[in-house]
């Protein structure tokens, strides 16, 4: 490779998202069990912003590039790697962008057990957008909730990356879906995307509305805050509540009596807690479920690589699907 420098979006201290700046650094050299990937697209996630702010548990001290979702082509392989030059790969495992250099860069080195071949029905854009959100949903729906065919899943933040990945996965697993979203602007589009029902979280009768559709056997919640009490109310007996985020706030008031008498189970999800081998297992399993329908993620907008800050700002306004950056290095 002729050039020795690359562009990378890195931060040097915790604080404002403005601390994330593009800089030039040396292109990394892969170890014996690693590969060097020329990244084509990278996803941006709310968790990346929380990490820069210093409120993401388990993150290493900076400096490093954030970004945990990416897709690219292997251009150099270590002596012990099982991969080949030219393989297109995605980044399912957690350390990238949390405990080592992330995917918001032109190049990245990763060991074999932290990458996976791009599924043949996904584009590189979809590989960069879908990997982590599908893994998060699989951790909740399969590993935690043990979703059964015919059960109903309530999905909060339904128009976001997690929400749309959950819809695709629930349908592939034989379940039914109720989308929860703020307002009615996205109702028709969510129904067209395959949700069975759509409810407005601003409606004071939201709990009764969900119960009218049969209630929730499983709830995938990215909101938390004051909504969490309503989640407990709309859950059916033996319901499972999978907590993915707290976009609505970190403080919730709950009624423990309902949890007791409904025999509810509440799970906290964090896909970054998957060990590398668990990530490989989970990704293989969920892709086997998605393959018959060729399930993939919807992308809201692709930003140029030099507009990462604009991409993070765009996420604040409720995108319909995932936000990614790329093509990288063009």
GIRANOR-V548262 format. One record per residue. N is the residue number from 1. PSI is psi in radians with two decimals (NA if undefined). Layout:
# GIRANOR-V548262
N/PSI ; N/PSI
This chain:
# GIRANOR-V548262
1/2.27 ; 2/-0.72 ; 3/2.71 ; 4/-0.18 ; 5/2.69 ; 6/2.83 ; 7/2.46 ; 8/2.40 ; 9/1.83 ; 10/2.80 ; 11/2.63 ; 12/-0.21 ; 13/2.64 ; 14/2.59 ; 15/-2.37 ; 16/2.67 ; 17/-0.40 ; 18/-0.24 ; 19/-0.31 ; 20/2.04 ; 21/2.57 ; 22/2.34 ; 23/2.93 ; 24/2.24 ; 25/3.01 ; 26/2.47 ; 27/2.26 ; 28/2.75 ; 29/2.22 ; 30/2.53 ; 31/-3.09 ; 32/-0.63 ; 33/0.38 ; 34/2.95 ; 35/2.73 ; 36/2.18 ; 37/2.25 ; 38/1.90 ; 39/2.49 ; 40/-0.71 ; 41/2.65 ; 42/2.52 ; 43/2.69 ; 44/2.50 ; 45/2.62 ; 46/-0.59 ; 47/-0.51 ; 48/-0.73 ; 49/-0.75 ; 50/-0.63 ; 51/-0.82 ; 52/-0.60 ; 53/-0.23 ; 54/0.31 ; 55/0.28 ; 56/1.98 ; 57/2.41 ; 58/-0.03 ; 59/2.52 ; 60/2.82 ; 61/2.41 ; 62/2.94 ; 63/2.58 ; 64/2.95 ; 65/2.44 ; 66/-3.11 ; 67/2.07 ; 68/-0.29 ; 69/2.30 ; 70/2.81 ; 71/2.39 ; 72/-3.00 ; 73/2.34 ; 74/2.19 ; 75/-0.12 ; 76/2.41 ; 77/2.49 ; 78/2.90 ; 79/-0.51 ; 80/0.09 ; 81/2.51 ; 82/-0.14 ; 83/2.91 ; 84/2.71 ; 85/2.37 ; 86/-0.19 ; 87/2.36 ; 88/2.23 ; 89/2.77 ; 90/3.01 ; 91/1.40 ; 92/-0.43 ; 93/2.80 ; 94/-0.59 ; 95/-0.55 ; 96/2.21 ; 97/0.04 ; 98/-0.86 ; 99/0.10 ; 100/3.05 ; 101/2.42 ; 102/-2.96 ; 103/-0.11 ; 104/1.12 ; 105/2.87 ; 106/-0.55 ; 107/2.70 ; 108/2.52 ; 109/2.41 ; 110/2.61 ; 111/2.85 ; 112/-0.68 ; 113/0.07 ; 114/0.22 ; 115/2.96 ; 116/2.52 ; 117/2.41 ; 118/2.18 ; 119/2.50 ; 120/-0.19 ; 121/0.05 ; 122/2.46 ; 123/2.88 ; 124/-0.64 ; 125/-0.78 ; 126/-0.54 ; 127/-0.68 ; 128/-0.43 ; 129/-0.61 ; 130/-0.34 ; 131/-0.95 ; 132/-0.64 ; 133/-0.67 ; 134/-0.70 ; 135/-0.70 ; 136/-0.80 ; 137/-0.66 ; 138/-0.71 ; 139/-0.70 ; 140/-0.92 ; 141/-0.67 ; 142/-1.03 ; 143/-0.73 ; 144/-1.01 ; 145/-0.29 ; 146/0.93 ; 147/2.34 ; 148/2.61 ; 149/2.40 ; 150/-0.24 ; 151/2.73 ; 152/2.29 ; 153/2.16 ; 154/2.25 ; 155/1.97 ; 156/2.81 ; 157/0.76 ; 158/-0.42 ; 159/-0.11 ; 160/-3.10 ; 161/-0.82 ; 162/-0.78 ; 163/-0.81 ; 164/-0.59 ; 165/-0.73 ; 166/-0.76 ; 167/-0.83 ; 168/-0.76 ; 169/-0.74 ; 170/-0.78 ; 171/-0.71 ; 172/-0.46 ; 173/0.01 ; 174/0.29 ; 175/3.10 ; 176/2.71 ; 177/2.45 ; 178/2.05 ; 179/2.35 ; 180/2.23 ; 181/2.67 ; 182/2.20 ; 183/-3.00 ; 184/0.06 ; 185/-0.61 ; 186/0.09 ; 187/-0.96 ; 188/-0.71 ; 189/-0.69 ; 190/-0.68 ; 191/-0.70 ; 192/-0.53 ; 193/-0.10 ; 194/-0.02 ; 195/2.46 ; 196/-0.64 ; 197/2.72 ; 198/2.28 ; 199/2.54 ; 200/2.09 ; 201/-0.27 ; 202/-0.23 ; 203/2.18 ; 204/-0.32 ; 205/0.44 ; 206/-0.72 ; 207/-0.81 ; 208/-0.62 ; 209/-0.74 ; 210/-0.73 ; 211/-0.54 ; 212/-0.44 ; 213/0.20 ; 214/-0.01 ; 215/-3.09 ; 216/2.14 ; 217/-0.61 ; 218/2.46 ; 219/2.21 ; 220/1.89 ; 221/2.09 ; 222/0.00 ; 223/-0.92 ; 224/-2.48 ; 225/-2.47 ; 226/-0.43 ; 227/-0.46 ; 228/-0.60 ; 229/-0.66 ; 230/-0.60 ; 231/-0.74 ; 232/-0.67 ; 233/-0.69 ; 234/-0.12 ; 235/2.42 ; 236/2.83 ; 237/2.44 ; 238/0.36 ; 239/2.74 ; 240/2.21 ; 241/2.08 ; 242/2.02 ; 243/2.00 ; 244/-0.61 ; 245/-3.10 ; 246/0.87 ; 247/-0.37 ; 248/0.04 ; 249/2.77 ; 250/-0.06 ; 251/2.28 ; 252/2.54 ; 253/2.16 ; 254/2.75 ; 255/1.79 ; 256/-0.42 ; 257/-0.73 ; 258/-0.68 ; 259/-0.72 ; 260/-0.93 ; 261/-0.39 ; 262/-0.13 ; 263/0.82 ; 264/2.66 ; 265/2.29 ; 266/2.20 ; 267/2.43 ; 268/2.30 ; 269/2.38 ; 270/1.80 ; 271/-0.40 ; 272/-0.22 ; 273/-0.16 ; 274/2.22 ; 275/2.82 ; 276/-0.76 ; 277/-0.64 ; 278/-0.69 ; 279/-0.79 ; 280/-0.79 ; 281/-0.85 ; 282/-0.73 ; 283/-0.72 ; 284/-0.77 ; 285/-0.81 ; 286/-0.58 ; 287/-0.59 ; 288/-0.59 ; 289/-0.66 ; 290/-0.46 ; 291/-0.76 ; 292/-0.64 ; 293/-0.01 ; 294/0.78 ; 295/2.44 ; 296/3.01 ; 297/2.62 ; 298/2.37 ; 299/2.23 ; 300/-0.87 ; 301/2.52 ; 302/2.09 ; 303/2.58 ; 304/2.71 ; 305/-0.48 ; 306/0.12 ; 307/0.73 ; 308/-0.70 ; 309/-0.70 ; 310/-0.61 ; 311/-0.75 ; 312/-0.70 ; 313/-0.69 ; 314/-0.60 ; 315/-0.44 ; 316/-0.28 ; 317/0.40 ; 318/1.11 ; 319/2.78 ; 320/1.48 ; 321/-2.86 ; 322/2.67 ; 323/2.25 ; 324/2.97 ; 325/2.59 ; 326/-3.13 ; 327/2.46 ; 328/2.36 ; 329/0.29 ; 330/NA
